[in-house]
Amino acid sequence: MSTHSTYDMLRHIADSWGLLAMLAIFLVLVTWPFRPGHRAKNHAAATLIFKDENDG
């Protein structure tokens, strides 16, 4: 097997399976904050920057 064909094979795998892997990771990261039962944690994280102002 020559170097050129190994490169082409690896490039083909990266183009097809790499794209699918990146799509799967993207979908997980986008849907992660919206999972059920984590509304309170998300709200606490979103308002953490204002903690000192609200403490009075």
N, C-alpha and C positions, 0 to 999 in steps of 0.2 A: 504494500500500500504506500503510495507516494505521499509526500507532505501536502501537496496540493489537494488531493482527494480527502485527506484527513481534515484539512481546514474547511473544505466545502461541507463535509459531513457535520462538523461541529457548528458551522455557521447555520446550516439548515436546522439543526436541533435548537439552537439558540433563537432562531427566527420563529419557529413554530411553538415549541414547548415553553420557551422563555416568555413569549407573549401571553400564553395561557396562564403561566405562573404569575406574571405581573398583574393580569386581569383579576385573578383569584385574590391576590393580596390586596389589590385596590378595593374590591368589593367587600372584603372582610373589614378593612379599615374604615370604609364609608358607613357600613351598617353597624359597626361595634358600638357607637354611642347611643344607638336607638334600640338596644336590646331591652326587653321587658324588665321592669323592676329596678331600673337604675336611674330613674328620674331624679331622685333626691341626691344621689352622688353627682350626677351631671350638674344639677343646680348649685351644689356646694362648690364644685370645681369652677363653675362659671362666675360665681360671686366671691371667690376667694380674694381677688385683688382688692375688693372693697371692704375687707374685714375690719381694718382699723377705723374706717369712716363710720361703720355701723356700730362699733363698740362704744362710741361716744366718749 
